[in-house]
Amino acid sequence: MRTRKMTCWRGLAGLFARMHRLPGLVRPHAPHQRVPQQLQPHAASCYRTPCWTRPLVAALIISSASVGCAPMHTQPTVELVHTNSAWTLLRDGQPYQIRGAAGKDYLEELVASGGNSIRTWDAVGIDELLDEAHRLGLTVTVGIWLEHERHGYDYDEPQIRARQLAKVRRCVRKYRDHPAVLMWALGNEVELGGDLDKALRAIEEAAAIAKQLDPHHPTMAVLAEIGEDKARRLRQACPSIDVLGINSYGGAASVPERLREQGWTEPYVLTEFGPLGHWETGHTAWGAPFEPTSAEKFEMYTRSQRLGVEAEMPGRCLGSYAFLWGSKVETTPTWFGMFLDTGERTPTVDAMQILWTGKPPENRAPLVHRLSIDLDGLTAEPGEVFNARAEFEDPEADELHMQWVVRPEQSDRKSGGDAERTIPDLPGLILDASSGSAKVRAPLEPGAYRLYFSVHDGHGGAGTANIPFLVKPPSVE
């Protein structure tokens, strides 16, 4: 049996010794050493404290209490265990399957849905988030952001690399003792738009520091898909990485097979998955991608979790983080968010609850199956009136409210999930709407647009769909 110990047993006396280097307060093992099972005590019992130091330690404890210091948390033990060709993540000695969401919002809804973990992209200013997660019984895979070459970062500049690694040290030292921490995620898609070898070097440098400062939590590298050889090259270049994190959308269901082809036998986590990405779907003649409907997204989340995660449990997979537990603008305001900006949940939240608990919520969100418009080639003349129709259902047959809106196509398109501008509504273009149909007037200004449709059940659930169309320049006779 192979075991990677990540046991955290720092107590108050040990913290005092580390900070002040008092003689006689000696840790039984150096921070970088793995501790044998029989030598894994907790809190201050893991230190030899001679009689002369005990009044000093007691005074320190009393002094801390007298100035209103928060009580120290009991740090759960975390370890990776490999037996019979299967990897298991243990937390306090119990198997821990990650039922996670990528994001920091709607944490109570996550718990109610059966989730147990969240993932962040950076560790700057996450104090309150960690405390809230711990209060709710959630763990946190703490991301530490590593810069990208596509943003102008020069990995050949030693001073710039040194500043980044100093940030890694600060973050690990600050949060390593927090009981909500599950593991460290060093970077997110660092290789995207840059040199893979340089990205892997940066990941290894950061992971080595994290393991030196905190050998008690696993380290993970998060890559944008695995390509033809990313997993193989990561294993060779990053010995300080314990877990491979994979952001995969259209390819999530085939991750286990593709990892086998690259010879990856170590543990992995599906760190982002969801609908087909805007880079993966079909496009119009003018390059506008087709966003899946909420019903199609429900099926995509379900398929990715079952084939990309559960099929490898037990096995190499430790769990997953569904993307995005919140809302954001990326190509459209609804593409990746599992919630609308109103706070209403979409059917993708219901999909994850079913996967995590085996039971749907008491009231499920409406499903939009199809949205169509009667424009040839999805193109219109300026001011042309056309018809739209939506096909949808509500599992509980609730009374539904429908909303139609026209917006311009996103002009602030970014790559790699970078922040984009909010897309404004265009008023006065919905001439009539009843049930699942609407009469729409095309804008007078030529350009690319989208018609958005949403249906709301009055119980916090909503379904969505949209369709792109093009307003042609006026004909010249």
NORFEN-V102867 format. One record per pair of residues at least 6 apart in sequence whose C-alpha atoms are under 8 Angstrom apart, sorted by the first residue. I is the first residue (numbers start at 1). J is the second residue. Records with the same first field share a line. If there is no record, write none. Layout:
BEGIN
I = J, J
END
This chain:
BEGIN
1 = 81, 82, 83, 84
2 = 81, 82, 83
3 = 79, 80, 81, 82
4 = 34, 79, 80, 81
5 = 34, 35, 78, 79, 80, 215, 216
6 = 34, 77, 78, 79, 80, 215, 216, 217, 218
7 = 35, 40, 76, 77, 78, 79, 215, 216, 217
8 = 75, 76, 77, 78, 177, 216, 217
9 = 40, 41, 42, 43, 46, 75
10 = 42, 43, 44, 177
11 = 42, 43, 44
12 = 43, 44, 61, 72
13 = 25, 43, 44, 47, 57
14 = 25, 26, 27, 44, 47
17 = 25, 26
24 = 48, 49, 50, 53
25 = 47, 48, 49, 50, 53
26 = 47, 48, 49
27 = 46, 47, 48
28 = 46, 47, 48
29 = 35
31 = 212, 213, 214, 215
32 = 211, 212, 213, 214, 215
33 = 215
34 = 215
40 = 46
43 = 74
65 = 71
73 = 178, 179
74 = 179
75 = 177, 178, 179
76 = 91, 92, 179
77 = 90, 91, 92, 93, 216
78 = 89, 90, 91, 92, 93, 182, 216, 217, 218
79 = 89, 90, 91, 216, 217, 218
80 = 87, 88, 89, 90, 218
81 = 87, 88, 89, 90
82 = 88
85 = 315
86 = 314, 315, 316
87 = 266, 267, 314, 315, 316, 317, 318
88 = 95, 96, 314, 315, 318
89 = 95, 96, 97, 318
90 = 96
96 = 318
97 = 318, 319
98 = 116, 117, 318, 319, 320, 321
99 = 114, 115, 116, 117, 319, 320, 321, 356
100 = 115, 116, 117, 118, 119, 319, 320, 321, 322
101 = 110, 115, 117, 118, 119, 320, 321, 322, 323, 324, 325
102 = 118, 119, 120, 271, 272, 321, 322, 323, 324, 325
103 = 118, 119, 120, 323, 324, 325, 326
104 = 118, 119, 120, 129, 325, 326
105 = 325, 326
106 = 325, 326
107 = 133, 136
108 = 136
110 = 116
111 = 136, 138
113 = 349, 350, 352, 353, 356, 357, 361
114 = 353, 356, 357
115 = 138, 353, 356
116 = 137, 138, 139
117 = 138, 139, 140, 141, 321
118 = 138, 139, 140, 141, 321
119 = 140, 141, 142, 143, 271, 321
120 = 140, 141, 142, 143
121 = 142, 143, 144, 145, 185, 187, 188
122 = 142, 143, 144, 145
123 = 142, 143, 144, 145, 171
124 = 171
130 = 140, 178, 180, 181
131 = 180
133 = 139, 140, 180
134 = 179, 180
137 = 180
138 = 180
139 = 180, 181, 182
140 = 180, 181, 182, 183
141 = 181, 182, 183, 184, 185
142 = 181, 182, 183, 184, 185
143 = 184, 185, 186, 187, 188
144 = 168, 171, 184, 185, 186, 187
145 = 186, 187, 188
146 = 164, 186, 187, 188, 190, 202, 203
147 = 153, 164, 187, 190
148 = 190, 191, 192, 193, 194
149 = 155, 190, 191, 193, 194, 195
150 = 192, 193, 194
154 = 160
155 = 161, 198, 202
161 = 202
165 = 205, 206, 209
168 = 206, 209, 210
169 = 209, 210, 213
172 = 210, 213, 214
173 = 213, 214
175 = 181
176 = 214
181 = 217
182 = 217, 218
183 = 217, 218, 219, 220
184 = 210, 217, 218, 219, 220
185 = 219, 220, 221, 222, 245
186 = 203, 206, 207, 219, 220, 221, 222
187 = 203, 221, 222
188 = 221, 222, 223, 224
189 = 222, 223, 224, 416
190 = 199, 223
191 = 198, 199, 200, 223, 224
192 = 224, 416
200 = 234, 237, 238
201 = 237, 238
203 = 221, 238
204 = 237, 238, 239, 240, 241
207 = 219, 220, 240, 241
208 = 240
210 = 219
211 = 217, 218, 219, 240
218 = 241, 242, 243
219 = 240, 241, 242, 243
220 = 241, 242, 243, 244, 245
221 = 241, 243, 244, 245
222 = 244, 245, 246, 247, 271
223 = 244, 245, 246, 247
224 = 246, 247, 248
225 = 246, 247, 248, 251
226 = 246, 259
228 = 262
229 = 262
231 = 244, 259, 262, 264
232 = 262, 263, 264
235 = 241, 264
242 = 266, 267
243 = 266, 267, 268, 269
244 = 266, 267, 268, 269
245 = 268, 269, 270, 271
246 = 268, 269, 270, 271, 272
247 = 270, 271, 272, 273
248 = 270, 271, 272, 273, 274
249 = 272, 273, 274, 275, 276, 277, 304
250 = 275, 276, 277, 280
252 = 270, 273, 304, 305, 307, 308
253 = 303, 304, 305, 306, 307, 308, 309
254 = 307, 308
255 = 308
256 = 308, 312
259 = 265
265 = 316
266 = 316
267 = 315, 316, 317, 318
268 = 316, 317, 318, 319
269 = 309, 317, 318, 319, 320, 321
270 = 308, 309, 317, 319, 320, 321
271 = 320, 321, 322
272 = 320, 321, 322, 323
273 = 301, 304, 321, 322, 323
274 = 297, 300, 301, 304, 322, 323, 324, 336
275 = 292, 296, 297, 300, 301, 335, 336
276 = 292, 300
278 = 289, 290, 291, 331
279 = 289
281 = 289, 290, 291
282 = 289, 290
283 = 289, 290
284 = 290, 468
288 = 409, 468
289 = 468
290 = 467, 468
291 = 335, 465, 466, 467
292 = 335, 465
293 = 368, 369, 370, 464, 465, 466
294 = 346, 347, 348, 367, 368, 369, 463, 464, 465
295 = 347, 367, 368, 369, 463
296 = 369
297 = 347, 348
298 = 347, 348, 351
299 = 351
301 = 322, 348, 351, 352
302 = 351, 352, 355
305 = 320, 355
309 = 317, 318, 319, 320
310 = 317, 319
313 = 319
323 = 336, 337, 338
324 = 336, 337, 338
325 = 337, 338, 339
326 = 337, 338, 339, 340, 341
327 = 333, 334, 336, 337, 338, 339, 340, 341
328 = 334, 336, 337, 341
329 = 335, 419, 420, 421, 422
330 = 336, 413, 414, 417, 418, 419, 420
331 = 409, 410, 413, 420
332 = 409, 410, 423
333 = 422, 423
334 = 340, 464
338 = 345, 346, 347, 348, 349
339 = 345, 346, 349
340 = 346, 462
343 = 460
344 = 460, 461, 462
345 = 365, 460, 461, 462
346 = 365, 366, 461, 462, 463, 464
347 = 364, 365, 366, 367, 461, 462, 463
350 = 360, 361, 364, 365
351 = 360
353 = 359, 360, 361
354 = 360, 361
363 = 395, 396, 459
364 = 394, 395, 396, 461
365 = 394, 395, 456, 457, 460, 461, 462, 463
366 = 392, 393, 394, 395, 455, 456, 457, 461, 462, 463
367 = 392, 393, 394, 462, 463, 464
368 = 390, 391, 392, 393, 454, 455, 463, 464, 465
369 = 390, 391, 392, 393
370 = 390, 391, 392, 465
371 = 388, 389, 390, 391, 453, 465, 466, 467
372 = 388, 389, 390, 467
373 = 386, 387, 388, 389
374 = 386, 387, 388
375 = 386
378 = 468, 469, 470
379 = 469, 470, 471, 472
380 = 442, 469, 470, 471, 472
381 = 442, 471, 472, 473, 474
382 = 442, 443, 444, 445, 446, 471, 472, 473, 474
383 = 441, 442, 443, 444
384 = 441, 442, 443
385 = 439, 440, 441, 442
386 = 439, 440, 441, 442
387 = 437, 438, 439, 440
388 = 437, 438, 439, 440
389 = 436, 437, 438
390 = 436, 437, 453
391 = 436
392 = 436
394 = 457
398 = 457, 458
399 = 457, 458
400 = 455, 456, 457, 458
401 = 455, 456, 457, 458
402 = 435, 436, 453, 454, 455, 456
403 = 453, 454, 455
404 = 430, 433, 438, 451, 452, 453, 454
405 = 425, 426, 427, 429, 430, 451, 452, 453
406 = 425, 426, 427, 429, 430, 449, 450, 451, 452
407 = 423, 424, 425, 426, 449, 450, 451, 452
408 = 423, 424, 425, 426, 447, 448, 449, 450
409 = 423, 448, 449, 450, 468
410 = 423
412 = 420, 421
413 = 420
414 = 420
429 = 440, 441, 442, 443
430 = 438, 439, 440, 441
431 = 438, 439, 440, 441
432 = 438, 439, 440
433 = 439
442 = 471
443 = 471
444 = 471
445 = 471, 473
446 = 470, 471, 472, 473, 474
447 = 470, 471, 472, 473
448 = 468, 469, 470, 471
449 = 468, 469, 470, 471
450 = 466, 467, 468, 469
451 = 466, 467, 468, 469
452 = 464, 465, 466, 467
453 = 464, 465, 466
454 = 462, 463, 464, 465
455 = 462, 463, 464
456 = 462, 463
END
